[in-house]
């Protein structure tokens, strides 16, 4: 029988970590990080990683395992996640990085190596004209890429220029790495915008009280390239500007909350339209359909009654 695994997905501040922790305690599972920024060891506070106390309650994997000087990737994460899942009684993938979860459930397609000069051309063009204008210059097959997704726009442009084929065309090929051999049961949290804004604002206040400024100050002392993923984690650019004296604390908070909320909008859209379907994902549960869009201790009893009714049978059935 193919082993079951849970996915707890949704936008930032939707309560994923709390739900994953509670599910791990209920089912004897291991929480496996599927958030690109929570992989970095220097960023516990600003990425709202599970606390040491929470990590002691149930097994956790892939949290704080990379130095900020190293850029994580989808391929690296998938390999590490599959290894961690093999050690777990019940793997519980928790995070909001959709590309990571898609690589696990749908595999990774072949992508070509692109010459350095083509990559440099793409990055220079992006810096000069911005993502929206560059989006208009993509191959028509890649028009579905969001005009604000600068990284994927640059990648699509360099692949087209370097190979003569669109990124979408490459993705249509059979995956080099197949889907992980699990039956996934996906739980999507999808809070209303106002609920998310309140949660993000509360989280920011907690981060500031918990040492976020000192954490970013220590990160800056490493002299890392600002293009590294860890240097672009939500809160890091804003607190870096604060430490340089360019803005005050109130403005740093305003920017960080606004940028994070904008990101959650993109996350929510991605998850709503993502095709997490058979055969990789045998159940896809949207908690919002039951009026339980966000997990918290206040609604724990209600959301567990809903989720256990939908999840318990597939996990323990024949």
C-alpha positions as CSV (number, residue, x, y, z in Angstrom):
1,X,0.0,0.0,0.0
2,X,1.3,3.5,-0.9
3,X,2.0,5.5,2.3
4,X,-0.2,8.5,3.1
5,X,1.2,12.0,3.6
6,X,-0.6,15.2,4.6
7,X,-0.1,18.7,3.0
8,X,-1.0,21.7,5.1
9,X,-0.9,24.6,2.7
10,X,-2.1,28.2,2.5
11,X,-0.8,31.8,2.7
12,X,1.5,33.2,5.3
13,X,-0.2,33.7,8.8
14,X,-3.1,31.4,8.0
15,X,-2.3,29.1,10.9
16,X,-0.5,26.3,9.0
17,X,2.2,25.7,11.6
18,X,-0.3,25.4,14.4
19,X,-2.5,23.1,12.5
20,X,0.4,20.9,11.4
21,X,1.7,20.7,15.0
22,X,-1.8,19.6,16.2
23,X,-2.1,17.1,13.4
24,X,1.3,15.6,14.2
25,X,0.3,15.2,17.8
26,X,-3.0,13.7,16.8
27,X,-1.6,11.2,14.3
28,X,2.0,10.7,15.4
29,X,3.4,12.6,12.5
30,X,6.5,14.5,11.6
31,X,6.2,18.2,10.4
32,X,8.3,18.8,7.4
33,X,9.0,22.3,6.3
34,X,7.7,23.4,2.9
35,X,8.5,27.1,3.3
36,X,11.5,28.4,1.3
37,X,12.5,31.0,3.9
38,X,12.1,28.8,7.0
39,X,14.9,26.7,5.7
40,X,17.5,29.4,6.7
41,X,19.0,29.0,10.1
42,X,19.7,32.6,10.7
43,X,16.0,33.6,10.2
44,X,14.0,32.0,13.0
45,X,12.2,35.2,14.2
46,X,11.5,37.0,10.9
47,X,10.2,33.8,9.2
48,X,8.1,32.8,12.3
49,X,9.7,29.4,12.4
50,X,8.4,26.9,15.0
51,X,9.8,27.7,18.5
52,X,12.2,25.3,20.2
53,X,9.4,24.3,22.5
54,X,7.1,23.5,19.6
55,X,9.9,21.5,17.9
56,X,10.3,19.5,21.1
57,X,6.6,18.4,21.1
58,X,6.8,16.5,17.8
59,X,9.5,15.7,15.3
60,X,10.3,18.5,12.8
61,X,12.5,18.4,9.7
62,X,14.1,20.9,7.3
63,X,13.7,23.9,9.5
64,X,16.8,26.1,9.8
65,X,19.0,23.7,7.9
66,X,20.6,26.0,5.3
67,X,23.0,28.9,5.9
68,X,21.8,32.3,4.6
69,X,24.8,32.4,2.3
70,X,23.5,29.4,0.4
71,X,20.6,29.7,-2.0
72,X,18.0,26.9,-1.7
73,X,16.3,25.5,-4.7
74,X,13.3,23.4,-5.6
75,X,15.4,20.5,-6.6
76,X,17.4,20.6,-3.3
77,X,14.2,20.8,-1.2
78,X,12.5,18.0,-3.0
79,X,15.4,15.7,-2.5
80,X,15.7,16.6,1.2
81,X,11.9,16.4,1.7
82,X,11.7,12.9,0.2
83,X,14.5,11.8,2.5
84,X,12.8,13.2,5.5
85,X,9.5,11.7,4.5
86,X,11.1,8.2,4.3
87,X,12.0,8.5,8.0
88,X,8.5,9.6,9.1
89,X,5.5,7.5,10.3
90,X,3.2,10.2,8.8
91,X,4.9,13.0,6.8
92,X,3.1,16.3,7.3
93,X,4.3,18.9,4.7
94,X,3.7,22.4,6.0
95,X,4.3,25.6,4.1
96,X,3.3,28.2,1.6
97,X,5.9,27.7,-1.1
98,X,3.7,26.3,-3.9
99,X,6.6,25.4,-6.2
100,X,8.0,23.1,-3.6
101,X,4.8,21.3,-3.1
102,X,4.2,20.9,-6.8
103,X,7.6,19.4,-7.3
104,X,6.8,16.8,-4.7
105,X,3.3,15.9,-6.0
106,X,3.9,16.4,-9.7
107,X,7.6,15.9,-10.2
108,X,10.2,18.2,-11.8
109,X,10.5,18.7,-15.5
110,X,13.7,18.9,-17.5
111,X,15.1,22.4,-17.8
112,X,18.1,23.3,-19.9
113,X,21.4,24.9,-18.8
114,X,21.5,28.5,-20.1
115,X,24.7,30.3,-21.0
116,X,25.9,32.9,-18.5
117,X,25.7,35.7,-21.0
118,X,22.0,34.9,-21.7
119,X,21.3,34.8,-18.0
120,X,23.1,38.1,-17.5
121,X,21.1,39.6,-20.4
122,X,17.8,38.6,-18.8
123,X,18.8,40.0,-15.4
124,X,19.9,43.3,-16.9
125,X,16.7,43.6,-18.9
126,X,14.6,43.0,-15.8
127,X,16.5,45.6,-13.9
128,X,16.2,48.1,-16.7
129,X,12.5,47.8,-17.7
130,X,10.9,46.0,-14.8
131,X,8.8,42.7,-14.8
132,X,5.6,44.0,-16.4
133,X,7.3,45.3,-19.5
134,X,9.6,42.3,-19.7
135,X,6.5,40.1,-19.4
136,X,5.3,41.5,-22.7
137,X,8.5,40.4,-24.3
138,X,8.1,36.7,-23.4
139,X,7.2,33.9,-25.8
140,X,3.3,33.8,-26.1
141,X,3.3,30.3,-24.5
142,X,4.5,31.9,-21.3
143,X,1.8,34.6,-21.1
144,X,0.2,32.8,-18.1
145,X,3.1,33.8,-15.8
146,X,2.0,36.6,-13.5
147,X,3.4,40.0,-14.7
148,X,4.6,40.7,-11.2
149,X,6.6,37.4,-10.9
150,X,10.0,38.8,-11.7
151,X,12.0,35.6,-11.1
152,X,9.8,33.4,-13.3
153,X,9.7,36.1,-16.0
154,X,13.5,36.3,-16.1
155,X,13.8,32.5,-16.1
156,X,11.2,32.2,-19.0
157,X,13.0,34.9,-21.0
158,X,16.5,33.3,-20.6
159,X,15.1,29.9,-21.5
160,X,13.5,31.2,-24.6
161,X,16.5,33.2,-25.6
162,X,18.9,30.3,-24.8
163,X,17.0,27.4,-26.4
164,X,14.4,28.8,-28.8
165,X,11.6,27.1,-26.8
166,X,9.3,28.6,-24.2
167,X,9.4,27.7,-20.6
168,X,5.9,26.3,-20.8
169,X,7.0,24.0,-23.7
170,X,9.9,22.6,-21.5
171,X,7.4,22.0,-18.7
172,X,5.2,20.0,-20.9
173,X,7.8,17.3,-21.2
174,X,7.7,14.2,-18.9
175,X,9.2,15.0,-15.5
176,X,12.9,14.1,-14.9
177,X,12.0,13.5,-11.2
178,X,8.6,11.8,-10.9
179,X,6.0,12.6,-8.2
180,X,7.0,11.3,-4.7
181,X,5.4,7.8,-4.1
182,X,2.8,8.9,-1.6
183,X,-0.9,9.4,-1.5
184,X,-1.2,13.1,-0.5
185,X,-4.2,14.5,1.4
186,X,-4.0,18.3,1.0
187,X,-5.6,20.7,3.5
188,X,-5.8,24.3,2.3
189,X,-6.3,27.2,4.7
190,X,-7.7,30.3,3.0
191,X,-8.6,33.1,5.5
192,X,-10.4,36.2,4.4
193,X,-8.2,39.2,3.6
194,X,-9.1,41.1,6.8
195,X,-8.3,38.1,8.9
196,X,-4.9,37.7,7.3
197,X,-4.1,41.4,7.7
198,X,-4.9,41.2,11.4
199,X,-2.8,38.1,11.8
200,X,0.2,39.6,9.9
201,X,0.0,42.8,11.9
202,X,0.0,40.8,15.2
203,X,2.8,38.6,13.9
204,X,4.9,41.6,13.1
205,X,4.5,43.1,16.6
206,X,5.5,39.7,18.0
207,X,8.6,39.6,15.8
208,X,9.7,43.0,16.8
209,X,9.3,42.1,20.5
210,X,11.1,38.8,19.9
211,X,14.3,40.2,18.5
212,X,13.8,40.6,14.8
213,X,15.9,43.7,14.5
214,X,18.9,42.0,16.2
215,X,18.4,39.0,14.0
216,X,18.6,41.1,10.8
217,X,21.5,43.1,12.2
218,X,23.4,39.8,12.7
219,X,22.5,38.8,9.1
220,X,23.8,42.1,7.7
221,X,27.2,41.6,9.3
222,X,27.8,38.6,7.0
223,X,28.0,41.0,4.0
224,X,25.8,38.7,1.9
225,X,24.7,39.5,-1.6
226,X,21.3,41.2,-1.4
227,X,20.0,39.0,-4.3
228,X,20.3,35.8,-2.1
229,X,16.8,34.5,-1.1
230,X,17.5,34.9,2.7
231,X,18.2,38.6,2.1
232,X,14.8,39.0,0.5
233,X,12.7,37.3,3.2
234,X,9.7,39.3,4.3
235,X,10.9,41.8,6.9
236,X,14.6,41.6,6.1
237,X,14.7,44.4,3.5
238,X,12.5,46.6,5.7
239,X,14.5,46.1,8.8
240,X,17.8,46.5,6.8
241,X,16.5,49.9,5.7
242,X,15.7,50.7,9.3
243,X,19.2,49.7,10.5
244,X,20.7,51.9,7.7
245,X,18.7,54.9,9.1
246,X,16.6,55.3,5.9
247,X,13.2,54.8,7.6
248,X,11.9,54.7,11.1
249,X,10.4,51.7,12.9
250,X,6.8,52.6,12.1
251,X,7.5,52.9,8.3
252,X,9.4,49.6,8.4
253,X,6.4,47.9,9.9
254,X,4.0,49.5,7.5
255,X,6.0,48.4,4.5
256,X,6.6,44.9,5.8
257,X,2.9,44.3,6.6
258,X,1.9,45.7,3.2
259,X,4.4,43.6,1.3
260,X,3.5,40.4,3.2
261,X,-0.2,41.0,2.6
262,X,0.5,41.4,-1.1
263,X,2.4,38.2,-1.1
264,X,-0.4,36.3,0.6
265,X,-2.7,37.4,-2.1
266,X,-0.5,35.8,-4.7
267,X,-0.1,32.7,-2.5
268,X,-3.9,32.3,-2.1
269,X,-4.5,32.7,-5.8
270,X,-1.9,30.1,-6.6
271,X,-3.3,27.5,-4.2
272,X,-6.9,28.1,-5.4
273,X,-5.9,27.4,-9.0
274,X,-3.3,24.7,-8.4
275,X,-4.3,21.3,-9.8
276,X,-3.6,19.1,-6.8
277,X,-5.5,16.2,-8.3
278,X,-5.3,12.4,-8.8
279,X,-3.3,10.4,-8.8
280,X,-0.8,12.3,-6.6
281,X,-3.4,14.0,-4.4
282,X,-6.3,11.9,-3.4
283,X,-8.1,14.4,-1.2
284,X,-8.0,18.2,-1.4
285,X,-9.9,19.8,1.5
286,X,-10.6,23.5,1.5
287,X,-11.3,24.4,5.1
288,X,-13.0,27.6,4.0
289,X,-15.8,25.6,2.5
290,X,-16.8,24.8,6.1
291,X,-16.4,28.3,7.4
292,X,-13.1,27.3,9.0
293,X,-10.5,29.2,6.9
294,X,-7.9,29.7,9.6
295,X,-6.7,27.5,12.3
296,X,-6.3,28.8,15.9
297,X,-6.8,27.5,19.3
298,X,-10.2,29.4,19.5
299,X,-11.7,27.2,16.7
300,X,-9.6,24.1,17.3
301,X,-12.5,21.9,18.2
302,X,-14.6,22.9,15.2
303,X,-11.8,22.6,12.7
304,X,-10.7,19.3,14.0
305,X,-14.2,17.9,13.8
306,X,-14.3,19.0,10.2
307,X,-10.8,17.8,9.3
308,X,-10.9,14.5,11.1
309,X,-14.1,13.6,9.4
310,X,-12.5,14.2,6.0
311,X,-8.9,13.0,6.7
312,X,-9.1,10.3,9.4
313,X,-10.8,7.6,7.2
314,X,-8.3,8.0,4.2
315,X,-5.3,7.9,6.6
316,X,-6.4,4.8,8.5
317,X,-8.8,3.1,6.1
318,X,-7.9,0.0,3.9
